[in-house]
Amino acid sequence: MPKIKTNRAAAKRFKKTGSGKIVRAKAFKSHILTKKSPKRKRALRRDTLVNAVSSKGLARMLPYL
């Protein structure tokens, strides 16, 4: 069997935790920040876990992560 290629776009956007869960950054933090409250912008800085449905597909994209 040949090696599976890693999806490079996904590899740049996701990391795996020690327990094997996949971590992602939150969206809506790139522009039009003036109308967003400081509390909301602080919350958007934090990482969050990918839900179970999406992580199954991501595990296929990132076989060696």
PDBQT receptor file of N, H, CA, C and O in Angstrom, charges set to zero:
ATOM      1  N   MET A   1       0.842  -1.199   0.000  1.00  0.00    +0.000 N 
ATOM      2  CA  MET A   1       0.000   0.000   0.000  1.00  0.00    +0.000 C 
ATOM      3  C   MET A   1       0.880   1.253   0.000  1.00  0.00    +0.000 C 
ATOM      4  O   MET A   1       1.846   1.336   0.758  1.00  0.00    +0.000 OA
ATOM      5  N   PRO A   2       0.540   2.236  -0.858  1.00  0.00    +0.000 N 
ATOM      6  CA  PRO A   2       1.299   3.483  -0.825  1.00  0.00    +0.000 C 
ATOM      7  C   PRO A   2       0.941   4.313   0.407  1.00  0.00    +0.000 C 
ATOM      8  O   PRO A   2      -0.097   4.115   1.039  1.00  0.00    +0.000 OA
ATOM      9  N   LYS A   3       1.821   5.232   0.719  1.00  0.00    +0.000 N 
ATOM     10  H   LYS A   3       2.664   5.393   0.206  1.00  0.00    +0.000 HD
ATOM     11  CA  LYS A   3       1.556   6.138   1.843  1.00  0.00    +0.000 C 
ATOM     12  C   LYS A   3       0.397   7.075   1.488  1.00  0.00    +0.000 C 
ATOM     13  O   LYS A   3       0.187   7.397   0.318  1.00  0.00    +0.000 OA
ATOM     14  N   ILE A   4      -0.345   7.505   2.498  1.00  0.00    +0.000 N 
ATOM     15  H   ILE A   4      -0.174   7.243   3.448  1.00  0.00    +0.000 HD
ATOM     16  CA  ILE A   4      -1.454   8.438   2.289  1.00  0.00    +0.000 C 
ATOM     17  C   ILE A   4      -0.893   9.849   2.346  1.00  0.00    +0.000 C 
ATOM     18  O   ILE A   4      -0.091  10.171   3.223  1.00  0.00    +0.000 OA
ATOM     19  N   LYS A   5      -1.316  10.690   1.408  1.00  0.00    +0.000 N 
ATOM     20  H   LYS A   5      -1.967  10.428   0.696  1.00  0.00    +0.000 HD
ATOM     21  CA  LYS A   5      -0.868  12.083   1.415  1.00  0.00    +0.000 C 
ATOM     22  C   LYS A   5      -1.678  12.881   2.421  1.00  0.00    +0.000 C 
ATOM     23  O   LYS A   5      -2.894  12.723   2.529  1.00  0.00    +0.000 OA
ATOM     24  N   THR A   6      -0.987  13.740   3.154  1.00  0.00    +0.000 N 
ATOM     25  H   THR A   6       0.001  13.869   3.066  1.00  0.00    +0.000 HD
ATOM     26  CA  THR A   6      -1.631  14.657   4.093  1.00  0.00    +0.000 C 
ATOM     27  C   THR A   6      -2.198  15.824   3.306  1.00  0.00    +0.000 C 
ATOM     28  O   THR A   6      -1.539  16.347   2.407  1.00  0.00    +0.000 OA
ATOM     29  N   ASN A   7      -3.407  16.234   3.634  1.00  0.00    +0.000 N 
ATOM     30  H   ASN A   7      -3.942  15.810   4.364  1.00  0.00    +0.000 HD
ATOM     31  CA  ASN A   7      -3.987  17.436   3.040  1.00  0.00    +0.000 C 
ATOM     32  C   ASN A   7      -3.282  18.642   3.661  1.00  0.00    +0.000 C 
ATOM     33  O   ASN A   7      -3.468  18.925   4.845  1.00  0.00    +0.000 OA
ATOM     34  N   ARG A   8      -2.484  19.344   2.882  1.00  0.00    +0.000 N 
ATOM     35  H   ARG A   8      -2.333  19.114   1.920  1.00  0.00    +0.000 HD
ATOM     36  CA  ARG A   8      -1.632  20.411   3.409  1.00  0.00    +0.000 C 
ATOM     37  C   ARG A   8      -2.442  21.607   3.910  1.00  0.00    +0.000 C 
ATOM     38  O   ARG A   8      -2.040  22.266   4.869  1.00  0.00    +0.000 OA
ATOM     39  N   ALA A   9      -3.573  21.892   3.274  1.00  0.00    +0.000 N 
ATOM     40  H   ALA A   9      -3.899  21.357   2.494  1.00  0.00    +0.000 HD
ATOM     41  CA  ALA A   9      -4.418  23.004   3.723  1.00  0.00    +0.000 C 
ATOM     42  C   ALA A   9      -4.939  22.721   5.127  1.00  0.00    +0.000 C 
ATOM     43  O   ALA A   9      -4.962  23.615   5.972  1.00  0.00    +0.000 OA
ATOM     44  N   ALA A  10      -5.352  21.493   5.378  1.00  0.00    +0.000 N 
ATOM     45  H   ALA A  10      -5.332  20.767   4.691  1.00  0.00    +0.000 HD
ATOM     46  CA  ALA A  10      -5.857  21.105   6.694  1.00  0.00    +0.000 C 
ATOM     47  C   ALA A  10      -4.720  21.082   7.723  1.00  0.00    +0.000 C 
ATOM     48  O   ALA A  10      -4.923  21.466   8.874  1.00  0.00    +0.000 OA
ATOM     49  N   ALA A  11      -3.541  20.638   7.320  1.00  0.00    +0.000 N 
ATOM     50  H   ALA A  11      -3.376  20.326   6.384  1.00  0.00    +0.000 HD
ATOM     51  CA  ALA A  11      -2.400  20.536   8.231  1.00  0.00    +0.000 C 
ATOM     52  C   ALA A  11      -1.994  21.908   8.783  1.00  0.00    +0.000 C 
ATOM     53  O   ALA A  11      -1.499  22.010   9.905  1.00  0.00    +0.000 OA
ATOM     54  N   LYS A  12      -2.208  22.957   7.984  1.00  0.00    +0.000 N 
ATOM     55  H   LYS A  12      -2.610  22.874   7.072  1.00  0.00    +0.000 HD
ATOM     56  CA  LYS A  12      -1.857  24.310   8.419  1.00  0.00    +0.000 C 
ATOM     57  C   LYS A  12      -2.898  24.904   9.368  1.00  0.00    +0.000 C 
ATOM     58  O   LYS A  12      -2.614  25.867  10.080  1.00  0.00    +0.000 OA
ATOM     59  N   ARG A  13      -4.101  24.330   9.376  1.00  0.00    +0.000 N 
ATOM     60  H   ARG A  13      -4.332  23.548   8.797  1.00  0.00    +0.000 HD
ATOM     61  CA  ARG A  13      -5.203  24.909  10.142  1.00  0.00    +0.000 C 
ATOM     62  C   ARG A  13      -5.546  24.172  11.431  1.00  0.00    +0.000 C 
ATOM     63  O   ARG A  13      -6.197  24.733  12.312  1.00  0.00    +0.000 OA
ATOM     64  N   PHE A  14      -5.113  22.923  11.545  1.00  0.00    +0.000 N 
ATOM     65  H   PHE A  14      -4.585  22.468  10.829  1.00  0.00    +0.000 HD
ATOM     66  CA  PHE A  14      -5.506  22.107  12.692  1.00  0.00    +0.000 C 
ATOM     67  C   PHE A  14      -4.300  21.500  13.382  1.00  0.00    +0.000 C 
ATOM     68  O   PHE A  14      -3.277  21.227  12.754  1.00  0.00    +0.000 OA
ATOM     69  N   LYS A  15      -4.439  21.289  14.721  1.00  0.00    +0.000 N 
ATOM     70  H   LYS A  15      -5.270  21.511  15.231  1.00  0.00    +0.000 HD
ATOM     71  CA  LYS A  15      -3.412  20.618  15.513  1.00  0.00    +0.000 C 
ATOM     72  C   LYS A  15      -4.082  19.524  16.310  1.00  0.00    +0.000 C 
ATOM     73  O   LYS A  15      -5.289  19.567  16.546  1.00  0.00    +0.000 OA
ATOM     74  N   LYS A  16      -3.305  18.550  16.724  1.00  0.00    +0.000 N 
ATOM     75  H   LYS A  16      -2.324  18.515  16.533  1.00  0.00    +0.000 HD
ATOM     76  CA  LYS A  16      -3.845  17.486  17.556  1.00  0.00    +0.000 C 
ATOM     77  C   LYS A  16      -3.374  17.671  18.989  1.00  0.00    +0.000 C 
ATOM     78  O   LYS A  16      -2.221  18.029  19.228  1.00  0.00    +0.000 OA
ATOM     79  N   THR A  17      -4.278  17.424  19.954  1.00  0.00    +0.000 N 
ATOM     80  H   THR A  17      -5.215  17.133  19.760  1.00  0.00    +0.000 HD
ATOM     81  CA  THR A  17      -3.923  17.522  21.364  1.00  0.00    +0.000 C 
ATOM     82  C   THR A  17      -3.266  16.222  21.809  1.00  0.00    +0.000 C 
ATOM     83  O   THR A  17      -3.200  15.258  21.046  1.00  0.00    +0.000 OA
ATOM     84  N   GLY A  18      -2.789  16.201  23.025  1.00  0.00    +0.000 N 
ATOM     85  H   GLY A  18      -2.843  16.983  23.645  1.00  0.00    +0.000 HD
ATOM     86  CA  GLY A  18      -2.165  14.998  23.565  1.00  0.00    +0.000 C 
ATOM     87  C   GLY A  18      -3.124  13.834  23.648  1.00  0.00    +0.000 C 
ATOM     88  O   GLY A  18      -2.727  12.678  23.503  1.00  0.00    +0.000 OA
ATOM     89  N   SER A  19      -4.399  14.142  23.882  1.00  0.00    +0.000 N 
ATOM     90  H   SER A  19      -4.722  15.081  24.000  1.00  0.00    +0.000 HD
ATOM     91  CA  SER A  19      -5.397  13.069  23.993  1.00  0.00    +0.000 C 
ATOM     92  C   SER A  19      -5.949  12.648  22.639  1.00  0.00    +0.000 C 
ATOM     93  O   SER A  19      -6.767  11.732  22.564  1.00  0.00    +0.000 OA
ATOM     94  N   GLY A  20      -5.509  13.311  21.559  1.00  0.00    +0.000 N 
ATOM     95  H   GLY A  20      -4.845  14.056  21.620  1.00  0.00    +0.000 HD
ATOM     96  CA  GLY A  20      -5.913  12.902  20.213  1.00  0.00    +0.000 C 
ATOM     97  C   GLY A  20      -7.049  13.708  19.609  1.00  0.00    +0.000 C 
ATOM     98  O   GLY A  20      -7.467  13.438  18.483  1.00  0.00    +0.000 OA
ATOM     99  N   LYS A  21      -7.559  14.700  20.344  1.00  0.00    +0.000 N 
ATOM    100  H   LYS A  21      -7.219  14.920  21.259  1.00  0.00    +0.000 HD
ATOM    101  CA  LYS A  21      -8.616  15.545  19.793  1.00  0.00    +0.000 C 
ATOM    102  C   LYS A  21      -8.006  16.579  18.856  1.00  0.00    +0.000 C 
ATOM    103  O   LYS A  21      -6.816  16.882  18.946  1.00  0.00    +0.000 OA
ATOM    104  N   ILE A  22      -8.826  17.121  17.954  1.00  0.00    +0.000 N 
ATOM    105  H   ILE A  22      -9.792  16.875  17.880  1.00  0.00    +0.000 HD
ATOM    106  CA  ILE A  22      -8.336  18.092  16.981  1.00  0.00    +0.000 C 
ATOM    107  C   ILE A  22      -8.756  19.494  17.409  1.00  0.00    +0.000 C 
ATOM    108  O   ILE A  22      -9.909  19.728  17.770  1.00  0.00    +0.000 OA
ATOM    109  N   VAL A  23      -7.798  20.427  17.362  1.00  0.00    +0.000 N 
ATOM    110  H   VAL A  23      -6.861  20.237  17.069  1.00  0.00    +0.000 HD
ATOM    111  CA  VAL A  23      -8.003  21.810  17.794  1.00  0.00    +0.000 C 
ATOM    112  C   VAL A  23      -8.015  22.716  16.578  1.00  0.00    +0.000 C 
ATOM    113  O   VAL A  23      -7.270  22.503  15.622  1.00  0.00    +0.000 OA
ATOM    114  N   ARG A  24      -8.880  23.741  16.624  1.00  0.00    +0.000 N 
ATOM    115  H   ARG A  24      -9.486  23.914  17.400  1.00  0.00    +0.000 HD
ATOM    116  CA  ARG A  24      -8.966  24.710  15.534  1.00  0.00    +0.000 C 
ATOM    117  C   ARG A  24      -9.045  26.119  16.110  1.00  0.00    +0.000 C 
ATOM    118  O   ARG A  24      -9.376  26.310  17.280  1.00  0.00    +0.000 OA
ATOM    119  N   ALA A  25      -8.735  27.103  15.264  1.00  0.00    +0.000 N 
ATOM    120  H   ALA A  25      -8.467  26.948  14.314  1.00  0.00    +0.000 HD
ATOM    121  CA  ALA A  25      -8.900  28.505  15.650  1.00  0.00    +0.000 C 
ATOM    122  C   ALA A  25     -10.328  28.926  15.337  1.00  0.00    +0.000 C 
ATOM    123  O   ALA A  25     -10.982  28.331  14.482  1.00  0.00    +0.000 OA
ATOM    124  N   LYS A  26     -10.810  29.952  16.030  1.00  0.00    +0.000 N 
ATOM    125  H   LYS A  26     -10.279  30.436  16.725  1.00  0.00    +0.000 HD
ATOM    126  CA  LYS A  26     -12.165  30.440  15.775  1.00  0.00    +0.000 C 
ATOM    127  C   LYS A  26     -12.184  31.374  14.569  1.00  0.00    +0.000 C 
ATOM    128  O   LYS A  26     -11.185  32.018  14.251  1.00  0.00    +0.000 OA
ATOM    129  N   ALA A  27     -13.325  31.436  13.912  1.00  0.00    +0.000 N 
ATOM    130  H   ALA A  27     -14.137  30.912  14.171  1.00  0.00    +0.000 HD
ATOM    131  CA  ALA A  27     -13.499  32.276  12.726  1.00  0.00    +0.000 C 
ATOM    132  C   ALA A  27     -13.912  33.691  13.124  1.00  0.00    +0.000 C 
ATOM    133  O   ALA A  27     -14.138  33.970  14.302  1.00  0.00    +0.000 OA
ATOM    134  N   PHE A  28     -14.008  34.584  12.137  1.00  0.00    +0.000 N 
ATOM    135  H   PHE A  28     -13.824  34.358  11.180  1.00  0.00    +0.000 HD
ATOM    136  CA  PHE A  28     -14.497  35.966  12.291  1.00  0.00    +0.000 C 
ATOM    137  C   PHE A  28     -13.535  36.855  13.071  1.00  0.00    +0.000 C 
ATOM    138  O   PHE A  28     -13.986  37.747  13.790  1.00  0.00    +0.000 OA
ATOM    139  N   LYS A  29     -12.223  36.643  12.953  1.00  0.00    +0.000 N 
ATOM    140  H   LYS A  29     -11.857  35.919  12.369  1.00  0.00    +0.000 HD
ATOM    141  CA  LYS A  29     -11.247  37.448  13.685  1.00  0.00    +0.000 C 
ATOM    142  C   LYS A  29     -10.292  38.173  12.732  1.00  0.00    +0.000 C 
ATOM    143  O   LYS A  29      -9.290  38.727  13.184  1.00  0.00    +0.000 OA
ATOM    144  N   SER A  30     -10.578  38.184  11.424  1.00  0.00    +0.000 N 
ATOM    145  H   SER A  30     -11.393  37.735  11.056  1.00  0.00    +0.000 HD
ATOM    146  CA  SER A  30      -9.593  38.718  10.485  1.00  0.00    +0.000 C 
ATOM    147  C   SER A  30      -9.822  40.182  10.109  1.00  0.00    +0.000 C 
ATOM    148  O   SER A  30      -8.856  40.932   9.969  1.00  0.00    +0.000 OA
ATOM    149  N   HIS A  31     -11.067  40.603   9.945  1.00  0.00    +0.000 N 
ATOM    150  H   HIS A  31     -11.852  39.994  10.059  1.00  0.00    +0.000 HD
ATOM    151  CA  HIS A  31     -11.327  41.999   9.577  1.00  0.00    +0.000 C 
ATOM    152  C   HIS A  31     -12.714  42.403  10.055  1.00  0.00    +0.000 C 
ATOM    153  O   HIS A  31     -13.465  41.580  10.579  1.00  0.00    +0.000 OA
ATOM    154  N   ILE A  32     -13.052  43.688   9.870  1.00  0.00    +0.000 N 
ATOM    155  H   ILE A  32     -12.442  44.357   9.444  1.00  0.00    +0.000 HD
ATOM    156  CA  ILE A  32     -14.286  44.301  10.403  1.00  0.00    +0.000 C 
ATOM    157  C   ILE A  32     -14.344  44.067  11.920  1.00  0.00    +0.000 C 
ATOM    158  O   ILE A  32     -15.328  43.544  12.443  1.00  0.00    +0.000 OA
ATOM    159  N   LEU A  33     -13.275  44.463  12.610  1.00  0.00    +0.000 N 
ATOM    160  H   LEU A  33     -12.475  44.888  12.185  1.00  0.00    +0.000 HD
ATOM    161  CA  LEU A  33     -13.188  44.240  14.055  1.00  0.00    +0.000 C 
ATOM    162  C   LEU A  33     -13.714  45.423  14.866  1.00  0.00    +0.000 C 
ATOM    163  O   LEU A  33     -13.885  45.310  16.080  1.00  0.00    +0.000 OA
ATOM    164  N   THR A  34     -13.971  46.555  14.210  1.00  0.00    +0.000 N 
ATOM    165  H   THR A  34     -13.832  46.647  13.224  1.00  0.00    +0.000 HD
ATOM    166  CA  THR A  34     -14.375  47.749  14.944  1.00  0.00    +0.000 C 
ATOM    167  C   THR A  34     -15.750  47.585  15.595  1.00  0.00    +0.000 C 
ATOM    168  O   THR A  34     -15.987  48.103  16.687  1.00  0.00    +0.000 OA
ATOM    169  N   LYS A  35     -16.636  46.879  14.940  1.00  0.00    +0.000 N 
ATOM    170  H   LYS A  35     -16.443  46.459  14.053  1.00  0.00    +0.000 HD
ATOM    171  CA  LYS A  35     -17.996  46.722  15.490  1.00  0.00    +0.000 C 
ATOM    172  C   LYS A  35     -18.099  45.574  16.497  1.00  0.00    +0.000 C 
ATOM    173  O   LYS A  35     -19.136  45.410  17.139  1.00  0.00    +0.000 OA
ATOM    174  N   LYS A  36     -17.049  44.789  16.639  1.00  0.00    +0.000 N 
ATOM    175  H   LYS A  36     -16.207  44.922  16.118  1.00  0.00    +0.000 HD
ATOM    176  CA  LYS A  36     -17.066  43.668  17.584  1.00  0.00    +0.000 C 
ATOM    177  C   LYS A  36     -16.556  44.146  18.948  1.00  0.00    +0.000 C 
ATOM    178  O   LYS A  36     -15.597  44.913  19.033  1.00  0.00    +0.000 OA
ATOM    179  N   SER A  37     -17.204  43.685  19.988  1.00  0.00    +0.000 N 
ATOM    180  H   SER A  37     -17.983  43.061  19.919  1.00  0.00    +0.000 HD
ATOM    181  CA  SER A  37     -16.844  44.131  21.334  1.00  0.00    +0.000 C 
ATOM    182  C   SER A  37     -15.503  43.525  21.755  1.00  0.00    +0.000 C 
ATOM    183  O   SER A  37     -15.116  42.473  21.246  1.00  0.00    +0.000 OA
ATOM    184  N   PRO A  38     -14.788  44.178  22.682  1.00  0.00    +0.000 N 
ATOM    185  CA  PRO A  38     -13.517  43.636  23.159  1.00  0.00    +0.000 C 
ATOM    186  C   PRO A  38     -13.671  42.242  23.766  1.00  0.00    +0.000 C 
ATOM    187  O   PRO A  38     -12.794  41.392  23.613  1.00  0.00    +0.000 OA
ATOM    188  N   LYS A  39     -14.783  42.015  24.452  1.00  0.00    +0.000 N 
ATOM    189  H   LYS A  39     -15.496  42.706  24.577  1.00  0.00    +0.000 HD
ATOM    190  CA  LYS A  39     -15.036  40.701  25.053  1.00  0.00    +0.000 C 
ATOM    191  C   LYS A  39     -15.150  39.621  23.974  1.00  0.00    +0.000 C 
ATOM    192  O   LYS A  39     -14.616  38.522  24.122  1.00  0.00    +0.000 OA
ATOM    193  N   ARG A  40     -15.848  39.950  22.896  1.00  0.00    +0.000 N 
ATOM    194  H   ARG A  40     -16.282  40.843  22.776  1.00  0.00    +0.000 HD
ATOM    195  CA  ARG A  40     -16.018  39.004  21.790  1.00  0.00    +0.000 C 
ATOM    196  C   ARG A  40     -14.689  38.717  21.097  1.00  0.00    +0.000 C 
ATOM    197  O   ARG A  40     -14.397  37.573  20.749  1.00  0.00    +0.000 OA
ATOM    198  N   LYS A  41     -13.876  39.778  20.897  1.00  0.00    +0.000 N 
ATOM    199  H   LYS A  41     -14.114  40.708  21.180  1.00  0.00    +0.000 HD
ATOM    200  CA  LYS A  41     -12.570  39.597  20.250  1.00  0.00    +0.000 C 
ATOM    201  C   LYS A  41     -11.620  38.770  21.111  1.00  0.00    +0.000 C 
ATOM    202  O   LYS A  41     -10.837  37.980  20.583  1.00  0.00    +0.000 OA
ATOM    203  N   ARG A  42     -11.682  38.945  22.430  1.00  0.00    +0.000 N 
ATOM    204  H   ARG A  42     -12.318  39.587  22.858  1.00  0.00    +0.000 HD
ATOM    205  CA  ARG A  42     -10.874  38.132  23.344  1.00  0.00    +0.000 C 
ATOM    206  C   ARG A  42     -11.270  36.668  23.249  1.00  0.00    +0.000 C 
ATOM    207  O   ARG A  42     -10.411  35.786  23.238  1.00  0.00    +0.000 OA
ATOM    208  N   ALA A  43     -12.558  36.413  23.180  1.00  0.00    +0.000 N 
ATOM    209  H   ALA A  43     -13.256  37.130  23.188  1.00  0.00    +0.000 HD
ATOM    210  CA  ALA A  43     -13.060  35.034  23.089  1.00  0.00    +0.000 C 
ATOM    211  C   ALA A  43     -12.644  34.386  21.770  1.00  0.00    +0.000 C 
ATOM    212  O   ALA A  43     -12.396  33.181  21.721  1.00  0.00    +0.000 OA
ATOM    213  N   LEU A  44     -12.568  35.176  20.709  1.00  0.00    +0.000 N 
ATOM    214  H   LEU A  44     -12.770  36.155  20.749  1.00  0.00    +0.000 HD
ATOM    215  CA  LEU A  44     -12.180  34.652  19.394  1.00  0.00    +0.000 C 
ATOM    216  C   LEU A  44     -10.699  34.286  19.326  1.00  0.00    +0.000 C 
ATOM    217  O   LEU A  44     -10.291  33.530  18.443  1.00  0.00    +0.000 OA
ATOM    218  N   ARG A  45      -9.891  34.812  20.246  1.00  0.00    +0.000 N 
ATOM    219  H   ARG A  45     -10.222  35.425  20.963  1.00  0.00    +0.000 HD
ATOM    220  CA  ARG A  45      -8.456  34.476  20.278  1.00  0.00    +0.000 C 
ATOM    221  C   ARG A  45      -8.220  33.040  20.709  1.00  0.00    +0.000 C 
ATOM    222  O   ARG A  45      -7.246  32.415  20.291  1.00  0.00    +0.000 OA
ATOM    223  N   ARG A  46      -9.104  32.517  21.541  1.00  0.00    +0.000 N 
ATOM    224  H   ARG A  46      -9.896  33.025  21.881  1.00  0.00    +0.000 HD
ATOM    225  CA  ARG A  46      -8.906  31.176  22.085  1.00  0.00    +0.000 C 
ATOM    226  C   ARG A  46      -9.190  30.097  21.047  1.00  0.00    +0.000 C 
ATOM    227  O   ARG A  46     -10.028  30.268  20.161  1.00  0.00    +0.000 OA
ATOM    228  N   ASP A  47      -8.479  28.992  21.176  1.00  0.00    +0.000 N 
ATOM    229  H   ASP A  47      -7.799  28.853  21.896  1.00  0.00    +0.000 HD
ATOM    230  CA  ASP A  47      -8.732  27.841  20.320  1.00  0.00    +0.000 C 
ATOM    231  C   ASP A  47      -9.911  27.047  20.858  1.00  0.00    +0.000 C 
ATOM    232  O   ASP A  47     -10.290  27.184  22.021  1.00  0.00    +0.000 OA
ATOM    233  N   THR A  48     -10.487  26.216  19.999  1.00  0.00    +0.000 N 
ATOM    234  H   THR A  48     -10.180  26.104  19.054  1.00  0.00    +0.000 HD
ATOM    235  CA  THR A  48     -11.605  25.374  20.411  1.00  0.00    +0.000 C 
ATOM    236  C   THR A  48     -11.471  24.007  19.745  1.00  0.00    +0.000 C 
ATOM    237  O   THR A  48     -10.732  23.848  18.774  1.00  0.00    +0.000 OA
ATOM    238  N   LEU A  49     -12.182  23.040  20.270  1.00  0.00    +0.000 N 
ATOM    239  H   LEU A  49     -12.783  23.169  21.059  1.00  0.00    +0.000 HD
ATOM    240  CA  LEU A  49     -12.119  21.684  19.723  1.00  0.00    +0.000 C 
ATOM    241  C   LEU A  49     -13.052  21.546  18.530  1.00  0.00    +0.000 C 
ATOM    242  O   LEU A  49     -14.098  22.190  18.463  1.00  0.00    +0.000 OA
ATOM    243  N   VAL A  50     -12.659  20.702  17.599  1.00  0.00    +0.000 N 
ATOM    244  H   VAL A  50     -11.808  20.179  17.653  1.00  0.00    +0.000 HD
ATOM    245  CA  VAL A  50     -13.495  20.375  16.446  1.00  0.00    +0.000 C 
ATOM    246  C   VAL A  50     -14.541  19.370  16.918  1.00  0.00    +0.000 C 
ATOM    247  O   VAL A  50     -14.231  18.476  17.705  1.00  0.00    +0.000 OA
ATOM    248  N   ASN A  51     -15.779  19.512  16.441  1.00  0.00    +0.000 N 
ATOM    249  H   ASN A  51     -16.031  20.238  15.802  1.00  0.00    +0.000 HD
ATOM    250  CA  ASN A  51     -16.816  18.580  16.881  1.00  0.00    +0.000 C 
ATOM    251  C   ASN A  51     -16.593  17.178  16.306  1.00  0.00    +0.000 C 
ATOM    252  O   ASN A  51     -15.829  16.996  15.358  1.00  0.00    +0.000 OA
ATOM    253  N   ALA A  52     -17.265  16.207  16.891  1.00  0.00    +0.000 N 
ATOM    254  H   ALA A  52     -17.885  16.355  17.661  1.00  0.00    +0.000 HD
ATOM    255  CA  ALA A  52     -17.028  14.791  16.571  1.00  0.00    +0.000 C 
ATOM    256  C   ALA A  52     -17.322  14.466  15.110  1.00  0.00    +0.000 C 
ATOM    257  O   ALA A  52     -16.619  13.660  14.501  1.00  0.00    +0.000 OA
ATOM    258  N   VAL A  53     -18.353  15.087  14.545  1.00  0.00    +0.000 N 
ATOM    259  H   VAL A  53     -18.924  15.742  15.040  1.00  0.00    +0.000 HD
ATOM    260  CA  VAL A  53     -18.734  14.810  13.153  1.00  0.00    +0.000 C 
ATOM    261  C   VAL A  53     -17.623  15.251  12.199  1.00  0.00    +0.000 C 
ATOM    262  O   VAL A  53     -17.258  14.515  11.283  1.00  0.00    +0.000 OA
ATOM    263  N   SER A  54     -17.086  16.458  12.419  1.00  0.00    +0.000 N 
ATOM    264  H   SER A  54     -17.382  17.057  13.163  1.00  0.00    +0.000 HD
ATOM    265  CA  SER A  54     -16.038  16.987  11.541  1.00  0.00    +0.000 C 
ATOM    266  C   SER A  54     -14.699  16.297  11.757  1.00  0.00    +0.000 C 
ATOM    267  O   SER A  54     -13.918  16.158  10.816  1.00  0.00    +0.000 OA
ATOM    268  N   SER A  55     -14.425  15.864  12.981  1.00  0.00    +0.000 N 
ATOM    269  H   SER A  55     -15.060  15.976  13.746  1.00  0.00    +0.000 HD
ATOM    270  CA  SER A  55     -13.114  15.284  13.276  1.00  0.00    +0.000 C 
ATOM    271  C   SER A  55     -12.896  13.953  12.572  1.00  0.00    +0.000 C 
ATOM    272  O   SER A  55     -11.755  13.558  12.333  1.00  0.00    +0.000 OA
ATOM    273  N   LYS A  56     -13.977  13.258  12.238  1.00  0.00    +0.000 N 
ATOM    274  H   LYS A  56     -14.905  13.579  12.432  1.00  0.00    +0.000 HD
ATOM    275  CA  LYS A  56     -13.850  11.994  11.508  1.00  0.00    +0.000 C 
ATOM    276  C   LYS A  56     -13.270  12.235  10.108  1.00  0.00    +0.000 C 
ATOM    277  O   LYS A  56     -12.372  11.514   9.673  1.00  0.00    +0.000 OA
ATOM    278  N   GLY A  57     -13.785  13.251   9.406  1.00  0.00    +0.000 N 
ATOM    279  H   GLY A  57     -14.514  13.837   9.759  1.00  0.00    +0.000 HD
ATOM    280  CA  GLY A  57     -13.272  13.604   8.086  1.00  0.00    +0.000 C 
ATOM    281  C   GLY A  57     -11.873  14.174   8.148  1.00  0.00    +0.000 C 
ATOM    282  O   GLY A  57     -11.051  13.919   7.268  1.00  0.00    +0.000 OA
ATOM    283  N   LEU A  58     -11.597  14.956   9.200  1.00  0.00    +0.000 N 
ATOM    284  H   LEU A  58     -12.265  15.164   9.915  1.00  0.00    +0.000 HD
ATOM    285  CA  LEU A  58     -10.265  15.538   9.352  1.00  0.00    +0.000 C 
ATOM    286  C   LEU A  58      -9.224  14.469   9.649  1.00  0.00    +0.000 C 
ATOM    287  O   LEU A  58      -8.077  14.580   9.216  1.00  0.00    +0.000 OA
ATOM    288  N   ALA A  59      -9.613  13.447  10.375  1.00  0.00    +0.000 N 
ATOM    289  H   ALA A  59     -10.545  13.357  10.726  1.00  0.00    +0.000 HD
ATOM    290  CA  ALA A  59      -8.671  12.358  10.674  1.00  0.00    +0.000 C 
ATOM    291  C   ALA A  59      -8.224  11.679   9.380  1.00  0.00    +0.000 C 
ATOM    292  O   ALA A  59      -7.092  11.206   9.278  1.00  0.00    +0.000 OA
ATOM    293  N   ARG A  60      -9.110  11.635   8.408  1.00  0.00    +0.000 N 
ATOM    294  H   ARG A  60     -10.029  12.019   8.491  1.00  0.00    +0.000 HD
ATOM    295  CA  ARG A  60      -8.773  11.066   7.087  1.00  0.00    +0.000 C 
ATOM    296  C   ARG A  60      -7.848  11.995   6.323  1.00  0.00    +0.000 C 
ATOM    297  O   ARG A  60      -6.966  11.530   5.602  1.00  0.00    +0.000 OA
ATOM    298  N   MET A  61      -8.034  13.304   6.470  1.00  0.00    +0.000 N 
ATOM    299  H   MET A  61      -8.751  13.681   7.056  1.00  0.00    +0.000 HD
ATOM    300  CA  MET A  61      -7.176  14.279   5.787  1.00  0.00    +0.000 C 
ATOM    301  C   MET A  61      -5.800  14.370   6.405  1.00  0.00    +0.000 C 
ATOM    302  O   MET A  61      -4.826  14.684   5.722  1.00  0.00    +0.000 OA
ATOM    303  N   LEU A  62      -5.713  14.090   7.725  1.00  0.00    +0.000 N 
ATOM    304  H   LEU A  62      -6.505  13.834   8.280  1.00  0.00    +0.000 HD
ATOM    305  CA  LEU A  62      -4.465  14.252   8.467  1.00  0.00    +0.000 C 
ATOM    306  C   LEU A  62      -4.052  12.918   9.082  1.00  0.00    +0.000 C 
ATOM    307  O   LEU A  62      -4.121  12.756  10.300  1.00  0.00    +0.000 OA
ATOM    308  N   PRO A  63      -3.623  11.959   8.259  1.00  0.00    +0.000 N 
ATOM    309  CA  PRO A  63      -3.347  10.622   8.785  1.00  0.00    +0.000 C 
ATOM    310  C   PRO A  63      -2.160  10.551   9.730  1.00  0.00    +0.000 C 
ATOM    311  O   PRO A  63      -2.111   9.666  10.584  1.00  0.00    +0.000 OA
ATOM    312  N   TYR A  64      -1.197  11.465   9.596  1.00  0.00    +0.000 N 
ATOM    313  H   TYR A  64      -1.237  12.184   8.902  1.00  0.00    +0.000 HD
ATOM    314  CA  TYR A  64       0.027  11.367  10.401  1.00  0.00    +0.000 C 
ATOM    315  C   TYR A  64       0.161  12.487  11.412  1.00  0.00    +0.000 C 
ATOM    316  O   TYR A  64       1.217  12.634  12.027  1.00  0.00    +0.000 OA
ATOM    317  N   LEU A  65      -0.884  13.281  11.600  1.00  0.00    +0.000 N 
ATOM    318  H   LEU A  65      -1.742  13.161  11.100  1.00  0.00    +0.000 HD
ATOM    319  CA  LEU A  65      -0.831  14.404  12.524  1.00  0.00    +0.000 C 
ATOM    320  C   LEU A  65      -0.968  13.910  13.949  1.00  0.00    +0.000 C 
ATOM    321  O   LEU A  65      -0.947  14.710  14.884  1.00  0.00    +0.000 OA
TER     322      LEU A  65
